[in-house]
Amino acid sequence: MQRVVSQKLKRGLALATVAAAALIAGCGGGSTQQIDPFAPTRAIAFGDESGVILSSGKKYTINGLNADTKLVDCRTSAVWSQAMASAFGFVYPQCNSDFVALPQGIMYAAAGNKVADVRDKIDQHLSNARFGPKDIVGIMVGVNDILELYRQFPAQSRDSLINEAKARGKLLADQVNRIANADGRVVVSTIFDVGLTPFGQKEKQQQSDIDRAIFLDDLSAAFNTSLRLNLLNDGRLVALVLADETIQQIARFPAAFGFSNVTDAACRSDVAAQDCTTETLVTDANPTQWLWAGDTLLGPSAQSRIGGLFVLRATRNPF
């Protein structure tokens, strides 16, 4: 009797499998059908100095030099916004060495930008154009907000500044959602913990009232948490890059990621940030093995890692 029941159960499962396969085929879901890969027609970058390319081609990291001319070669030491655009074959007008007739990259990132500046530049964009399903929009901003809030301490209380960091994280999420609701496709990044930067470490050593590095970390974490909690999370219009976790891991296990120094700035302090090159570094600095270019600026290898995350999310998210 048990064998008969088992045979009937097997026949029933086989029939159900056949029926399910027929239903999928009837709906156009056969095994040969694939989801079309995301193929944007334009890359748009918003943010601060970490993603900017100046009209001179210079960037706020360790600029690479052309081997023959010894001038800055904007194609080297790519920042995250370049990595995102180049993954789809785009360039920005600020680094158009091959003289592409119609560069499909738009650079809104600028040095010193805070979240409110990104909001204003989105306003500017929408006053002249729109966002669409073939736009890949990258955003990384917030470090300057944290620095601005930090400098208000101790005149402003720790708790009030933490709350303001949360408000700015929410404001950034609102801008991301705004682009998504306008039918753009957005990759947004958290910010690195500012307490881990050379600036944060120097503040820790020079100020004795509280642990200033931890305070900077707490401000950064409040910003990032609020950003993540308020993002439109439908899995289709917005993708998230976790730059904070990436930099935390590098700072914790530098050798495992190929870094030899995660606390000091590689660029000389007497050189303007955008003018730093492989020939204007402090003694013994290695441009590929030092995490930081400046007091709050990422070096080329860190930029490459974060840029890789932008590319990964832009290509794998179901946009």
Residue pairs with C-beta under 8 A, 6 or more apart in sequence:
24 30
35 318
37 315
38 136
38 185
38 314
38 315
38 317
38 318
38 319
39 88
39 134
40 88
40 134
40 135
40 136
40 185
40 319
41 104
41 134
41 135
42 90
42 104
42 105
42 106
42 134
42 135
42 136
43 81
43 84
43 85
43 88
43 90
43 92
43 104
43 105
43 106
43 135
43 136
43 137
43 138
44 105
44 106
44 108
44 125
44 131
44 135
44 136
44 137
44 138
44 184
45 51
45 81
45 84
45 85
45 92
45 105
45 106
45 107
45 108
45 109
45 137
45 138
45 139
46 108
46 109
46 113
46 118
46 121
46 122
46 137
46 138
46 139
46 141
46 175
47 81
47 108
47 109
47 113
47 118
47 138
47 139
47 140
47 141
48 109
48 110
48 111
48 112
48 113
48 114
48 140
48 141
48 142
48 143
48 144
49 60
49 109
49 110
49 111
49 112
49 113
49 273
49 297
50 60
50 79
50 80
50 109
50 140
50 143
50 297
50 298
50 303
51 79
51 80
51 81
51 109
51 138
51 140
52 59
52 60
52 79
52 81
52 107
52 109
52 110
52 111
53 59
53 74
53 79
53 81
53 82
53 92
53 94
53 95
53 107
53 109
54 94
54 274
55 94
56 72
56 274
57 72
57 73
57 74
57 94
57 95
58 72
58 74
58 274
58 275
59 74
59 77
59 79
59 274
60 79
60 111
60 273
60 274
60 293
60 294
60 297
61 77
61 79
61 276
61 293
61 297
61 298
61 299
61 300
61 303
62 77
62 266
62 267
62 276
62 277
62 278
62 281
62 287
62 293
62 299
62 300
63 72
63 73
63 76
63 77
63 274
63 275
63 276
63 277
63 278
64 72
64 73
64 75
64 76
64 77
64 277
64 278
64 300
65 71
65 72
65 73
65 76
65 277
65 278
65 279
66 72
66 73
70 279
72 277
73 97
74 94
74 95
74 97
75 95
75 97
76 300
77 287
77 300
77 303
78 86
78 300
78 303
78 304
78 307
79 303
79 307
80 138
80 140
80 189
80 303
80 306
80 307
80 310
81 92
81 105
81 107
81 109
81 138
81 307
81 310
82 92
82 95
82 307
83 303
83 304
83 307
83 308
83 310
83 311
84 136
84 138
84 187
84 307
84 310
84 311
84 314
85 91
85 92
85 104
85 105
87 311
87 314
87 315
88 136
88 314
90 103
90 104
90 105
91 97
91 98
91 100
91 103
91 104
91 105
92 103
92 105
92 106
92 107
93 103
93 105
93 107
94 107
96 103
106 125
108 118
108 121
108 124
108 125
109 141
110 117
111 273
111 274
112 144
113 121
113 141
113 144
114 141
114 142
114 144
114 145
114 148
114 168
115 141
115 142
115 145
115 168
115 171
115 172
115 175
116 171
117 141
118 139
118 141
118 172
118 175
119 171
119 174
119 175
122 175
122 178
122 179
125 131
126 182
130 182
131 137
131 179
131 182
131 183
131 184
132 183
132 184
133 183
133 184
133 185
133 319
135 184
135 185
136 185
136 187
136 314
136 319
137 179
137 184
137 185
137 186
137 187
138 186
138 187
138 188
138 189
138 310
138 314
139 172
139 175
139 176
139 186
139 187
139 188
139 189
140 188
140 189
140 191
140 241
140 243
140 306
141 172
141 191
142 168
142 169
142 172
142 190
142 191
142 220
142 223
142 224
142 227
143 191
143 192
143 194
143 296
145 165
145 168
145 223
146 165
146 191
146 194
146 216
146 219
146 220
146 223
147 194
147 199
147 296
149 156
149 161
149 164
149 165
149 168
149 219
150 161
150 194
150 212
150 215
150 216
150 219
152 161
153 161
153 215
154 209
158 210
158 215
158 218
161 219
162 218
162 219
162 222
163 222
165 219
165 220
165 222
165 223
165 226
166 222
166 223
166 225
166 226
167 226
168 223
168 226
169 222
169 223
169 224
169 225
169 226
169 227
169 230
170 226
170 227
170 229
170 230
172 188
172 223
172 227
173 226
173 227
173 228
173 229
173 230
173 231
173 232
174 230
176 186
176 188
176 231
176 232
176 238
177 230
177 231
177 232
177 238
179 186
180 186
180 232
180 237
180 238
181 232
183 237
184 237
185 237
185 314
185 317
185 319
186 237
186 238
186 239
187 238
187 239
187 240
187 241
187 310
187 313
187 314
187 317
188 227
188 231
188 238
188 239
188 240
188 241
189 240
189 241
189 242
189 243
189 306
189 309
189 310
190 224
190 227
190 228
190 240
190 241
190 242
190 243
190 244
190 245
191 220
191 223
191 224
191 243
191 244
192 220
192 243
192 244
192 246
192 247
192 298
193 200
193 216
193 217
193 220
193 221
193 244
193 247
193 248
194 200
194 216
194 217
194 219
194 220
194 296
195 201
195 204
195 212
195 213
195 214
195 215
195 216
195 217
195 220
196 213
196 217
196 247
196 248
196 251
196 262
197 216
197 292
197 295
197 296
198 263
198 264
198 265
198 292
198 294
198 295
198 296
199 295
199 296
200 212
200 213
200 216
200 217
201 213
201 263
202 295
203 212
203 213
203 216
204 211
204 212
204 213
204 214
206 212
220 244
221 244
224 244
228 240
231 238
231 240
232 238
235 317
235 318
236 317
236 318
236 319
237 319
239 313
239 314
239 317
239 319
240 313
241 306
241 309
241 310
241 313
242 309
243 306
243 309
246 305
246 306
246 309
247 291
247 302
249 257
250 257
250 259
250 262
250 291
250 302
250 305
251 262
251 291
254 260
254 261
254 262
254 291
257 305
258 288
258 289
258 301
259 289
259 290
259 291
259 301
260 286
260 289
260 290
261 285
261 286
261 289
261 290
261 291
262 290
262 291
262 292
263 291
263 292
264 282
264 285
264 290
264 292
265 282
265 292
265 293
265 294
265 295
265 297
266 276
266 281
266 282
266 285
266 286
266 287
266 290
266 292
266 293
266 299
267 273
267 276
267 280
267 281
267 282
267 285
267 293
267 294
267 297
268 276
268 280
268 281
268 282
271 280
273 293
273 294
273 297
276 293
276 294
278 287
281 287
287 299
287 300
288 299
288 300
288 301
289 301
290 299
290 301
291 298
291 299
291 301
291 302
292 298
292 299
292 302
293 299
293 300
298 306
